[in-house]
Amino acid sequence: MKRIGILTSGGDAPGMNAAIRAVVRTAVYHGYEVMGIERGYCGILEDWMTPMNSRSVSEILQKGGTILKTARCDAFNSKEGIQKAVEVIQKREIDAIVVIGGDGSFRGAEDLHKAGIPTIAIPGTIDNDLGYTDLTIGFDTAITTVMESVSKLRDTSSSHERMFVVEVMGRNCGDIALFAGVISGAEEVIVPEIPFSLPEIAHRVKRGMSGGKSHYIILVAEGATDPYIFTKELEELTQIHTRLAVIGHLQRGGSPTATDRLLATQMGARAVDELCKGRSGVAIGLQGHTLTAKSISEALAVRDTLNMELYRLAEILAR
């Protein structure tokens, strides 16, 4: 192995740059060349590649987003696309690829692995929806952003004695809503994994407000329900002035937290170590405080589940 390619794919996540930096500098330390592949898998098909070295990744540790850019690539999701990608990789004399992204990016990495290209995957997604790892790069920064936003909304909620419904990201995973709900003290957390009853929520809202609460914050994961309909119907049931706040893509940006910087750095270095051992088709993960390396196919097969202990704690603390 002489040359390693690196790309970021799918939605951007704070900490991706830290992972890129770790991959590049670890590879250089071991004597390998590095090619930065721009705009995800599209960058392979279009041959958008640039040589990288230790100086290429200076001053990016603290930056959000990804210096390699990212994109979704439908053309890659076909036999013809995979074959073209292999041809470009071979033409560029790239011996291995490191992919940073979510589940879709992992499937692309698995396709390259099956096509004979040594590949390592690093979990970079704010959703934390890959069940094989306790944390994904970007998740901690995302919930910190939600926490800070909810703290500001609570000031207005208390001042006007009104209710706020706050929609957060996560696709079909409720982790952002749950974790952010606990650390921000939200009164309700609505997640896709747990059915909810709007009349029951309305009852708890009225009981809380009549019992002296001056505010009420409800976090809703984007995959759980339509937030506009939810907000309208809840206001009708409670007769309490209610506002909807959609935090949106603010959750994907910003300087990564210390947790995300450290996690990304460790995972990036471990990815190169796995390639040095001659391994391919491997996903780097975290279990407890220990980094893991298991096959991408095995990682994708692990079903993501909601932390029920934390969910019950959220219910207890909100009362």
Order of alpha helices (4+ residues) and beta strands (2+ residues): beta-alpha-beta-alpha-beta-alpha-beta-alpha-beta-alpha-beta-alpha-beta-alpha-beta-alpha-beta-alpha-beta-beta-alpha-alpha
